[in-house]
Amino acid sequence: MVIAVGRYLAAIALVATVVAQTTNHQTVAGIFEIKPKGSNGNCEALLAGKLVRSFECEYSYTPGIIAYYDKGNGKFENVVVIQESPMGNACNGGALHILGIQKDGSFSIADPIDFCGGRNPVVEKKETRVRITFPGGPPNRGSGYIPTVVWEYSNGVLKKIK
């Protein structure tokens, strides 16, 4: 009974996580959207109809927006955090991409943060910085301990701080 309830609660948490992700958001420079896989096998992130980043989606679901911040982001008006979502069971997460957007439509996208699993990342705004924490803990399979890792994004620069 306890195992069944645990699985039920895990399924609810997964649905809540998926529902919380969106694929479009209004920004100061226009609509930011992530288009699903096209005939070329790629998903495309667009800002006001212009290509920001192309994602290989042949064996992945459409990436989602997991965080969006308005105003007070250093030199950017908006910051968007995108997470890829590979199919299969090898990873229960995907790479994170951070996009800074200015009012004139210019943008900067940081190198991706590789993420393949463990607990979901915690994304939060700390003053003018966006902090992404990958909580430590036991791996999904096997034994051992995965240490906590923390990244910060500020003024278009992404740094690992822990």
Secondary structure as GFF3:
##gff-version 3
##sequence-region A 1 162
A	DSSP	alpha_helix	2	20	.	.	.	ID=ss1
A	DSSP	beta_strand	24	27	.	.	.	ID=ss2
A	DSSP	beta_strand	30	35	.	.	.	ID=ss3
A	DSSP	beta_strand	42	47	.	.	.	ID=ss4
A	DSSP	beta_strand	50	56	.	.	.	ID=ss5
A	DSSP	beta_strand	60	73	.	.	.	ID=ss6
A	DSSP	beta_strand	76	86	.	.	.	ID=ss7
A	DSSP	beta_strand	96	101	.	.	.	ID=ss8
A	DSSP	beta_strand	107	109	.	.	.	ID=ss9
A	DSSP	beta_strand	122	126	.	.	.	ID=ss10
A	DSSP	beta_strand	129	134	.	.	.	ID=ss11
A	DSSP	beta_strand	149	154	.	.	.	ID=ss12
A	DSSP	beta_strand	157	160	.	.	.	ID=ss13
###
